[in-house]
């Protein structure tokens, strides 16, 4: 294959467009993402990359900022913070919204407040933490956004710590799933709060709103969200048979619809999807042509294992293709990356690309050999032109 045709082949291989995974499963939620925890693969997405209003799912990021502050010694779980009038007025019982039930002037610990944010979705607890760490909720929200961007959550823009509606306060479902994974991975010592089913403060006991904690074995987090403008949402995670899945849904019409859809999709996350591994082998995958080498080809193999997470029905029709930027010019050393294995799977918007390495050395031809090779190519070209 000549260079022009080879480049065209590569472009075609990398530009494969596959059907959306919604054709394998679907949901009534406006936004939905299912993520495999281990591979970080998005198994299913419906408007998953579009910025949306997260409502109280924002509080996952609020907690994450506090965890980072504890981790760097800025604050500790045992530190106490005063409840301001603003926190009581804008996040207390009188607002009719989610509240921990704090009173003006009391001094809960940081751990109390974190549990109030996570278990009770307390808007008042969010404001107290924000003021304690950044002076104002506005400054804390800016810190949330800055940290989210540093973490690669590029869709995130936060205007407050609680998730109350504010213009420009958005994050995508996919980025919420990534945030949830980071929370579980980096701060397992605090993740336990998400699985607590109730909390009592000032003599009032309230329950965790996450419906999966009550209906599904293995569910252990994370956070619900609801505003009239955004509908009902949930960021959730569960473990089954050693595998963890993360689910984000938003835009449901009711808490009942949220509960039913969350359970249905989380069950599908474990039953309809699988993760498989392609291991490197001592046996070469294929051989690629070499220009000006002492041998005309060089064998290649996978550089490292490739994990593919996808809908079970998609594996039978998955396609693998070896592509490379040619011509490969000698010398080539064993271990050099000289190609890619491109795996296209139905339901995945992007192909999976894994590096291929040479399994052997190919030395460069000497002067006489290069002259013969050039003459051979010229004669081959002339023959092709005459045919």
C-alpha positions in Angstrom: 0.0 0.0 0.0 1.5 3.4 -0.9 1.8 6.3 1.5 -1.3 8.2 0.3 -3.5 5.1 0.4 -2.2 4.2 3.8 -2.9 7.6 5.3 -6.4 7.4 3.8 -6.9 4.1 5.5 -5.8 5.4 8.8 -8.1 8.4 8.6 -11.0 6.1 7.8 -10.2 3.8 10.6 -10.0 6.6 13.2 -13.2 8.3 11.9 -15.5 5.4 12.4 -18.9 6.7 13.7 -20.8 4.2 15.8 -24.5 4.3 16.9 -25.0 5.9 20.3 -25.3 3.6 23.2 -28.9 4.8 23.7 -29.8 2.3 21.0 -28.7 -0.5 23.3 -30.5 0.9 26.4 -32.4 4.1 26.9 -33.8 6.2 29.8 -36.6 8.7 30.5 -34.0 10.9 32.3 -32.9 14.0 30.4 -29.3 13.4 31.3 -27.7 10.0 32.2 -24.2 8.5 32.4 -23.1 5.0 33.6 -19.4 4.8 34.3 -17.2 1.8 35.1 -15.2 2.7 38.1 -12.0 0.6 37.3 -11.6 1.6 33.7 -13.2 5.1 34.0 -15.0 4.2 30.7 -18.4 5.8 30.0 -20.6 2.7 29.4 -23.7 4.7 28.6 -24.4 8.3 27.9 -27.4 10.4 27.2 -26.5 14.1 26.9 -23.7 13.2 29.2 -21.3 15.9 28.1 -23.8 18.7 28.1 -23.7 21.2 31.0 -26.8 20.8 33.2 -28.1 22.2 36.5 -26.9 19.8 39.2 -29.0 21.1 42.1 -27.8 19.5 45.4 -25.5 17.1 43.6 -23.3 20.2 43.7 -22.6 19.2 47.3 -20.3 16.4 46.2 -17.9 19.1 45.1 -18.5 21.1 48.3 -17.5 18.1 50.3 -14.5 17.4 48.0 -13.1 20.9 48.6 -13.4 20.4 52.4 -11.6 17.0 52.1 -8.8 18.7 50.2 -8.6 21.3 52.9 -8.4 18.6 55.6 -5.8 16.8 53.6 -3.5 19.8 53.3 -3.8 20.7 57.0 -5.9 23.8 56.5 -8.7 22.5 58.7 -9.5 19.4 60.7 -12.6 17.3 61.4 -12.5 18.4 65.0 -12.4 22.1 64.3 -15.6 24.0 65.1 -17.2 26.7 63.0 -19.9 29.2 64.0 -23.3 29.3 62.4 -23.9 32.8 60.9 -27.2 34.5 60.6 -26.9 34.2 56.8 -26.4 30.5 57.0 -29.5 30.2 59.3 -31.6 32.6 57.2 -30.7 31.2 53.7 -30.3 27.6 54.7 -32.5 27.0 57.7 -35.9 25.5 58.4 -37.7 28.7 57.4 -36.5 28.4 53.8 -38.5 25.2 53.2 -35.4 23.7 51.5 -32.9 21.0 52.6 -31.5 21.8 56.0 -29.4 20.4 58.8 -31.4 22.5 61.2 -28.6 24.6 62.6 -29.1 27.4 65.0 -27.5 30.9 65.0 -24.4 30.9 67.1 -23.9 27.2 67.7 -20.6 25.7 66.8 -20.7 22.3 65.1 -17.5 20.5 64.2 -16.4 20.2 60.6 -17.3 16.5 60.7 -20.8 17.3 61.9 -21.2 19.8 59.1 -19.9 17.3 56.5 -22.4 14.7 57.6 -25.1 17.4 57.5 -24.1 18.2 53.9 -23.9 14.6 52.7 -26.6 12.8 54.7 -29.2 15.7 55.1 -28.2 17.8 52.1 -28.1 20.8 54.5 -27.9 24.1 52.7 -27.1 25.7 56.0 -24.2 23.4 56.6 -22.8 24.2 53.1 -22.8 27.9 53.9 -21.1 27.4 57.3 -18.3 25.4 55.7 -18.0 27.9 52.9 -17.7 30.8 55.2 -15.3 29.0 57.5 -12.9 28.1 54.7 -13.2 31.1 52.4 -14.8 33.9 54.3 -17.8 34.1 51.9 -19.8 31.5 50.0 -19.0 33.4 46.8 -15.3 33.0 47.4 -15.8 29.3 48.3 -17.7 28.8 45.0 -14.9 30.3 43.0 -12.5 27.9 44.8 -14.8 25.0 43.9 -14.7 26.0 40.3 -10.9 26.4 40.2 -10.4 23.0 41.8 -12.9 21.3 39.5 -11.0 22.7 36.5 -7.7 21.6 37.9 -9.2 18.1 38.2 -10.2 18.1 34.6 -13.9 18.7 35.1 -14.0 21.2 32.3 -17.8 21.7 32.3 -18.0 22.7 35.9 -18.9 26.3 37.0 -20.2 26.8 40.5 -21.9 29.9 41.9 -22.6 28.6 45.4 -21.9 25.7 47.7 -25.4 24.3 48.0 -26.6 23.9 44.5 -29.5 26.4 44.7 -30.4 27.8 41.3 -28.0 30.5 40.0 -27.2 31.6 36.5 -24.2 29.7 35.1 -24.1 27.1 37.9 -23.6 23.9 35.8 -21.7 20.7 35.4 -22.2 17.8 33.0 -23.3 14.3 34.1 -20.1 12.8 32.8 -18.0 15.2 35.0 -20.2 14.4 38.0 -19.5 10.8 37.5 -15.7 11.6 37.3 -16.0 13.6 40.4 -17.7 10.8 42.2 -15.0 8.4 41.2 -12.3 10.8 42.5 -14.2 11.1 45.8 -14.3 7.3 46.2 -10.7 6.8 45.0 -8.9 9.7 46.9 -10.9 10.0 50.1 -12.2 6.5 51.1 -12.0 7.5 54.8 -14.7 10.1 54.2 -16.7 8.3 51.6 -18.4 6.3 54.4 -20.6 9.3 55.2 -22.5 8.8 52.0 -23.9 5.4 53.1 -25.3 6.7 56.4 -29.1 6.5 56.3 -30.0 9.1 58.9 -28.7 11.8 61.1 -30.0 13.5 64.2 -29.3 17.2 64.9 -30.9 19.4 67.6 -33.2 16.5 68.4 -34.6 16.1 64.9 -33.8 12.9 62.9 -33.8 13.1 59.1 -33.2 10.4 56.5 -30.8 10.2 53.6 -32.6 10.9 50.4 -30.6 8.4 48.2 -33.2 5.8 47.3 -30.7 3.1 46.3 -29.4 2.9 49.9 -32.8 1.4 50.8 -33.5 -0.7 47.7 -30.2 -2.1 46.4 -27.5 -4.2 48.1 -24.1 -2.8 47.4 -25.3 0.8 47.0 -23.2 3.1 49.2 -23.5 6.7 47.9 -23.6 9.5 46.7 -26.1 12.4 46.5 -29.5 13.4 45.3 -30.5 16.7 43.7 -33.8 18.5 43.0 -34.9 21.9 41.9 -38.0 22.8 40.0 -35.9 24.0 37.1 -33.7 20.9 36.9 -36.0 18.1 37.9 -35.0 15.2 40.1 -31.4 13.8 39.9 -29.1 11.4 41.5 -25.4 10.6 41.5 -25.0 7.1 42.8 -22.5 4.3 43.2 -22.8 0.6 44.0 -20.6 -2.5 44.1 -21.5 -6.0 43.0 -19.2 -9.0 42.7 -16.2 -6.8 43.2 -17.1 -4.4 40.4 -18.2 -0.8 41.0 -20.4 1.3 38.8 -21.2 5.0 39.0 -24.6 6.3 37.8 -25.7 9.9 37.2 -29.3 10.8 36.2 -31.0 14.1 36.1 -34.3 15.7 34.8 -36.8 13.2 36.2 -40.4 14.3 36.9 -40.7 13.0 40.5 -38.8 11.5 43.4 -40.6 8.2 42.6 -39.5 8.3 38.9 -35.9 9.0 40.2 -36.0 6.1 42.5 -37.4 3.7 39.9 -35.1 4.8 37.1 -32.0 4.8 39.3 -32.6 1.2 40.4 -33.4 0.1 36.8 -30.3 1.7 35.3 -28.0 0.6 38.2 -29.1 -3.0 37.7 -28.5 -2.7 34.0 -25.1 -1.3 34.8 -24.1 -4.6 36.2 -26.1 -7.0 34.1 -26.0 -5.5 30.6 -22.3 -4.4 30.6 -19.0 -6.2 31.0 -15.3 -5.4 31.1 -12.9 -7.6 29.1 -9.2 -7.5 28.8 -6.9 -8.1 25.8 -3.6 -9.2 27.2 -0.3 -8.8 25.4 1.0 -12.0 24.0 4.5 -13.3 23.1 3.0 -14.2 19.7 3.1 -11.1 17.4 -0.2 -9.6 16.6 0.8 -8.9 13.0 3.7 -7.6 11.0 4.1 -4.1 9.4 6.2 -3.2 6.4 9.6 -1.5 6.9 11.4 0.8 4.4 15.2 0.5 4.1 15.5 -2.2 6.6 17.5 -5.4 6.6 14.1 -7.2 6.8 11.0 -6.0 4.9 8.7 -6.3 7.9 8.7 -6.0 11.7 6.4 -7.9 14.1 4.3 -5.9 16.6 2.4 -6.7 19.8 0.4 -4.8 22.4 2.5 -2.6 24.7 0.2 -3.2 27.7 -3.1 -4.9 28.5 -6.2 -3.2 27.1 -9.4 -3.2 29.1 -12.7 -2.7 27.2 -15.9 -2.0 29.0 -19.1 -2.1 26.9 -22.6 -3.5 26.5 -22.4 -7.3 26.4 -24.2 -7.4 23.0 -21.6 -5.1 21.5 -18.6 -7.4 22.0 -19.6 -9.8 19.3 -19.6 -7.1 16.6 -16.5 -5.2 17.9 -13.9 -4.5 15.2 -10.1 -4.3 15.7 -7.8 -2.7 13.1 -4.1 -2.1 13.1 -3.1 1.4 11.9 0.2 3.1 11.6 1.9 6.2 10.1 3.9 4.9 7.2 6.3 4.2 5.8 8.1 2.8 8.9 11.7 3.6 8.3 14.6 1.5 9.6 16.3 1.4 12.0 13.6 0.1 14.4 14.3 -1.1 18.0 12.4 -3.6 19.9 9.9 -1.7 22.1 9.5 1.2 19.8 5.9 2.3 19.4 5.2 2.1 15.7 1.4 1.5 15.4 -1.9 1.4 17.1 -4.7 -1.1 17.6 -8.0 0.7 17.1 -11.0 -1.0 18.6 -14.5 0.2 17.6 -17.4 -1.0 19.8 -21.0 -0.2 19.3 -22.3 2.2 21.9 -18.9 4.0 22.4 -18.6 7.4 20.9 -14.8 7.1 20.6 -12.7 4.2 19.4 -10.3 2.6 22.0 -6.7 3.1 20.9 -3.8 1.0 22.2 -0.1 1.4 21.3 1.7 -1.4 19.4 5.4 -1.9 19.8 8.0 -3.6 17.7 9.0 -7.1 19.0 12.4 -7.1 17.3 15.2 -4.9 16.0 15.4 -4.1 12.3 18.7 -2.6 11.3 19.0 0.0 8.5 20.3 -1.3 5.1 23.7 -0.3 4.0 24.5 1.8 0.9 24.2 -1.0 -1.6 21.1 -2.4 0.0 19.4 1.0 -0.1 20.3 1.4 -3.7 18.8 -1.9 -4.6 15.7 -1.1 -2.5 15.3 2.2 -4.3 15.6 0.6 -7.7 13.2 -2.1 -6.8 10.6 0.5 -5.7 11.2 2.6 -8.8 10.6 -0.5 -11.0 7.5 -1.4 -9.0 6.2 2.1 -9.4 6.9 2.1 -13.2 5.1 -1.3 -13.5 2.1 0.1 -11.6 2.0 3.2 -13.7 2.0 1.1 -16.9 -0.6 -1.4 -15.8 
